[in-house]
Amino acid sequence: MNARRRGALLLATFALSWAVSFAAIQALRDDDHRPALPPGAAATDSPHSAAPTASSADAVSLTATLTGTRHSDELAFEVTEARARTVPPAEVRDCNQFATWAQRDGALPVGLEPVHVLTVRAERSVDVSVHGVEAVPVAQIRREREQGPWVELTCRDGRPTPTAAPDARDVAGPHVLVPGQTIRLPVDLTGPGSAGDTFPTGGWSYYLRVDLEVDGVPQRRELRDEAGGPFHCCGRTTFMGYQAARYEWTISPSSRSVTVRN
């Protein structure tokens, strides 16, 4: 073997030895910087190989329904007299549909403070506590005098007034739910800060800000109506002793007849 071949062989042997040594040192260094596993945990090939559990944000779905106003035993709306003297669309066949249509048509529930019901649906076993529900005003609703006169409109359909109460009187909970369970909770609005006012005077568009805990994790949700827009409340038909005219629609679903009474 001549000198040139011996030199090439020595050089190759040196390079191979250096590469093996470098790989071993690098492996030891990686082990030193790898986080320690908790007791009883098994090592995995990838930090993402474990299936993630459902987050608290996905554990419950939450919706709100405007059901009336405080200190009122029926749902009445502030509308123009011209609207009160007409009849609802053909698809409105009972007072529940009337209420939905009236609000969509721009009518305001008559009263001083809106009343809502929260519907909570569990997607898995979960503990839920609602700590506060605040009405957040978006824009004031101004009634123009030339559009009026404004009157109060109620509905009758010959059916007994629903007496089913929400599922729980204590909205604050806690409520332990199983997968697929749905509960309805009454809402008492809380005022911002220490002012104590729960709803501004007059008609307003607003959304609800809900503070809750899901499995001990604080959350804040913003809720709007079923169409994704703001809620609207509240109309006023009494001013310094003056009571606006009151109209009543009596709807008969079977015959599709509507009686307008002043």
Beta strands, then each sheet from edge to edge (+ up, - down):
strand 1: 60-69
strand 2: 77-80
strand 3: 108-109
strand 4: 114-122
strand 5: 126-141
strand 6: 150-156
strand 7: 175-177
strand 8: 182-186
strand 9: 203-214
strand 10: 217-223
strand 11: 231-233
strand 12: 238-239
strand 13: 242-243
strand 14: 246-252
strand 15: 257-261
sheet 1: 1+ 4- 8+
sheet 2: 3+ 2- 6+ 14+ 15-
sheet 3: 7+ 5- 9+ 10-
sheet 4: 7+ 5- 9+ 11-
sheet 5: 12+ 13-
end
